[in-house]
Amino acid sequence: MHLRVTEVEAHNFRSFEQIRVDLDPLTVLVGQNASGKSNLLDVLRFTSESLRKGLDSAISLRRGISAIRRWSAKGRPYDVTVRVILKSDEASASYSFTVGSKRRTEFEVKNEACSITHRGQDLQYEIRNGTWVAAPEDLKKIPLARAALALPIVAAVKPFGLVYNALTGMRFYTIYPNVLREPQPPGVPYPLEEHGSNLASVLREMQRTGNQWLPDLRAVLKRIVPDIGDFGVRQIGGYFVVMLVHEMDTANRERAFFDLSQESDGTLRILGLLTALYQDPPPTLISIEEPELTVHPGVIGVLADVLKETAKRSQVLITTHSPDLMDCVPVTSIRVVERVKGVTRIGPVNKEQIGAVEDRLFTPGDILRLEGLQRGEE
């Protein structure tokens, strides 16, 4: 089993002054609009992209270091710090880094540290201001760049690679139906891209290789949209087109094939979400913003079952505004996100409300509607 993120800390990242959040195999973020839910997802995404694409690329994608660090009214700009704790049955690890400004648009890595305990072996390294402070002797020979993280290079030394693989194996999704509706040029067959722009290529590869979860994908799709019996991918010219097989008359076994341009937003989004959740190999973490969008409330329970099942092989982190979805997950997996005087605070549901749910007086959705979920101790 790969390392799972059990704790995230962030200092001066966007709306976070200082936060520490415990994460479960399935964690559900709940809060008002603009409370900072997406910012927590972006802490992990920024970490993953900084390692996978490079720190400069990750910062540029966010329009510069000034758009990432918390706003300061006067004085010196804040340094941004991220720390992640990871655990598995065989290992425990931590990884952190601090990025500061040099000039207006320039930045530097002020500190980076990683430690891991794996099968009785303890390894760690720390870098301050471009200099090795602590590390195995063979690592100290590696030259350092002040504007880049070292873990992508250090990952070649076992078991630091376990940390690198866990953090770069995360995937973040906001599925857009309009992206799925158009014919798609051949793309990478894995992983599914953020908005589903390579859905056809991923589904085609899943069918070609006999993905072990393909029968589950088909079965769940049929539970949510009962007249869909199957799907296929056709190549038309230089494009891939996903076709859904609709069972028009089960008695006479009449079927009709429709490409995605003829399907509803809800059907498209469900297909995209299920593809993200059933792709193989499983990402180390799957993040989805508001999976309930365009989904009929009557099948939210089915979607919740898939999320919980997926959490057995991939860590799952979602945001939601749906009381129905909240009712389908353990109340202890919910984190309440609030904005207090311009700063985001995150914590579990408070003890009184957890007690009311455990005593079966109310559901989390009931409490959300009646008084709102309240944040407890962070």
N, C-alpha and C positions, 0 to 999 in steps of 0.2 A: 504493500500500500504506500502511495506517495505521501510526502509531507503535506499536512493540512494546516492552514492558517488558523491559529487559535486566538490571536490577539493582534490588533493593529493600533499603533500610536502615530499621531501626526501633530506636529507643532508648526503653526503659522502657514499652514497650507490652505489657501483660499479662505473659507469662512471659519476654519478651525484655529483657535488660539492654542489650545492644548487638549487633545482628546485621547482616550484609551478605550477601545471597544473590544469586548470578547465576541468571538465568532463561533457558531456551532456548525455542524455539517450542513444544516439548512438554517439560514438567518434571514429574517424578514424585517426590512426597514420601513417604518411607518412614521409619517409626519406631514405637516402642511406643505403646500407648494413653497418652494424657495427656502425650506428649512435647512437644507444641506445634505439630503439623502444622496444625491448624485455625486457630491463632493467626496463622500466616503468611498464610493465605487471608484472614483478617479484617483484616490490615494493608491489603491492597489493597481489600477490600470497604469498610472504614471510610473510606479515601481517596475511593473512588468515590461512596459515599453522602453524604459530607460535601460534595462538590461538587454532586451531583445533587439531594439532598433538603435540604441545609443542615446545617451543623455541629451545631446544637442538636438537630436530629432524629436525626442519626447517633449522637450521644452518648446521647440519651434511649433509643434503641433498645437500647443496651448497658447501660442502667440506671445511667447517670451516669458522670462522669469518674473517680470512684474505682474503678469496675469495669474501666476501661480501662488506667489507669496501673499500672505495676509496684508491687507492695506494698512499702512501706518500714516497717521495724520502728520507727524513731523519726526525729525530725527532720522537715525540710520534705518534703512530697510531691514526687515526681518529676514533671518536665515530660515530656510525650510528644512525640517527634519522629518524623516519617516523611519519607523521601526516596526518590524514584523516578527512575530513569534510563530514558529511552526513546530508541529509534532506529528509523529506517527508511532506505530507500535515498536519500531526499532530505533527511532532517532528523535532528537529534539534539537532545535536550532533557533538562532536569532540573526536578523540582518538589519542593518540600519545605515543611513547615510544622511549627511547634511549638505545642502547646497546654498551658497551665499552669492551675493552680487559683488562683482569687481568694479564695473562701471555701469552705465545705464542698461545696456543690453547684454553685457558679458557676465559670466558666472563661473564659479569654481566649486569643486568638491572639497569642502573643508574637513570632512570626516567620513570615513566608511569603515564598518566593522562587521564581521561575520564570525559566528561561533557555532559549532555543531558537535554533538555527542552521538556517535553511531557505533553500535555493537562494541561498546566499551572503549572506543577511541575518541579522544577529545582533541579537537583542532580549532584554532581561531587565528584571525588576523585583524589588525587595526591599522588604518592609515590616517595620518593627520597632516593636513596642509601639504599633501604630495609626498610624504615620507612614510616609509614603513616604520611603525612603532612596535608592533608585535606581529610575528608571523614565523612559520617554519622557515628554516634557512634557505630552502630551495625557492621559496616565494620571493624572498628579498632580492633575488637577482632580477626580477621582472621590473622593467622600467615603468614608471607611472606617469600618467597625464593628468594635469590638474582639472581638466574639464571632462573627464570620463570616469566611469566606475570601473573598478578592478575585477569584480566578480565574474564577468564574462570570460576573462582570461584565467582567473583562478579556478574556474569551474572544471578545468582539465585535471585538477588535482582532487582525487577522491578524498573525502566524501562531499567536498564543497559543491560538486556537481548536483547533488541531491537538492540543495537549496536553490541553485540556479534553475534547475528543471521545474521545480515546484512554482517558482515565481514567474517564469516565462511561459509556463503551460496554462496560464489563466486566459479565459476568453470572456469578452464583454459584448452583450447583444442588446440592440434596439432594432427590432425587426420592422421594416417599412413595407407594407403591402405593395406599394407602387414599384418598388425595386424588384419584387418577385414577379410582378405581372408581366414585365417585358421579357422577350427572348434574351438569353444571356450567352455571350461568347464563352468558349471553353475557358475554364479557370482552374485554379488549384483545387484538387479534390478533397483537401483537408488542410486546415480546419474550415468550418463555415465562417465566412466573413461577417463583420459586425452587423451589417444591414441585410445580409442574405444575398449579396450580389453574385455569389457563386453557388447558389442553392442547387441549380440543375446539375452542376459538376459534382457536387457532394452526393446528391441522391443517386446519380449515375454510378459513382464509385461504390456507394453502399450496396447497390444491386450487383455490380460486377464482382465484388469481393465476398458477397454473402455476409454482410455485417450481421453480427450475432443478435443485435437488437432490432433488426429490420422487421421481424414479425410483430414485435411489440409496437413499433411505430405504426404499422398498418392497422393493428387492432385498436390502438388508442384513437387514431384518426377516424376510424369507423364509429367508435363510441361517441365521438364528438359530432361528427357529420355522418349520420347513419347510412346515407345512400352512396357514400364513397366506398367502393370495394377494393381499390388498388390505385397505384400510380405507376407511371413510366416516364422515361425521358427519350425524346426523339431528337435526332439531329436534322435540322432543316437549313440547308446552306451552311453557313459558317456559325450557326447558332444552335444552342441546346434549348429545347422547349419541354417543360414538364407538363404531362398530361394526367389529369385525374379521371379515373374510371368510375362513372356513376351507374349504379344499378337501377335502371328505369322500371323494370318489371321483373321482380325476383321469380315469379312463377314461370315466366317464359324465358328467363335468363337473358333479358334484353339489356344491353349495356350501351352507354354513350360515352365518348371520349371528349373531354373539354380541356383546352389549354388554360393556363392560369389567368389569361386576360379576361376570361369569362367567369371567374370565380369571385366570391365576395371577399371583402377585406378580412372578415373574421376567419374564413377558411384559409386564406393565404397566410395570415399571421400564425394560426395554429400550426400549419405545415412547417413554417419557418422555425417556430419554437420547438416543435417536436424533433426536427432535424438537428437543432443545436443540442438538445438534451440526449439524443440517441447516437450522436456521432462517435466513431470509434477510431483511435483510442480515446477514452474519455479525457477531456481537459481536466487539469488539476482543480480548477475553479470555474464555474459558469455563473456569470452575472447577467441578470435580465431586469431591465427597467419596466415596471408595470406590465407583467405578463397577462393581466386580465383585460387589457384594452381590446375592444372589438369582439370579445369572447362572451357568448351568451351566459348569463348568471347561472343557468341551470346545469352547465357543464363545468363550472369552476371547480367542483369537487374532483372531477376527473383530472383536471390540470394539476390540482394540488397533489393528488396521488402520484402523478408522474414526477413532480418536483421532489417529493419525499423519497421515491424510489431512486431517482437520479442521485440524491444526496448520499446514497450508499457507496457510490463509485466516484462521484465528483462532488466537491464542495459546491453548494448552491447559495447564492446571495442575490436577493431580489428586493425591489422597492414595490410598494403597492398602496393604493387608496381603497382597496376593495374589502368591505366588511365580510363578505362571503368567503374570500380567500383567507382572511385572518382566522375565521372560524374553523378552518380546515388544517391549521398548523398548531403545534404546541405553543401555548402562550409564552412559555419560557424562551422560545426561539425568536420572539418579537423584540426589536429594539426601537425605542421611541426617539425620534429626532426632533429637536426644537431649536429655534433661533432665539437667543436671549441677548438683547442689546447688541445685535449685529454679529454675535458669535454663536456658532453651532455647538449644542450639547447633545450627547447621545448616551442613552442608558437603557436598561431593561425596563419592562413594565413594573410599576411600583408594587410593593408587597401586598397592599390592600386589594388592588385590582386582581393580582394573581390569585389571591385567596378566594375572591369572589368567583373566579373562573373555576378554580379547582373544587370549590364547594358546589359547583353547578348552579349557581344563582344567576349568572350571566355568562354569555360568550364574549370573546374579545370584540366581535362585531357589535354586539349589544352595547358594550361599554363605549365603543367609539361613537356610536350614534347618540348615546345618552349624555355623556360628559366628556368624551375624548379620552384616549389612553394617556396616562400620566407617566412621566419619566421617574424612575427610581434612582437608586445609587449607581453611579458610574463605576 
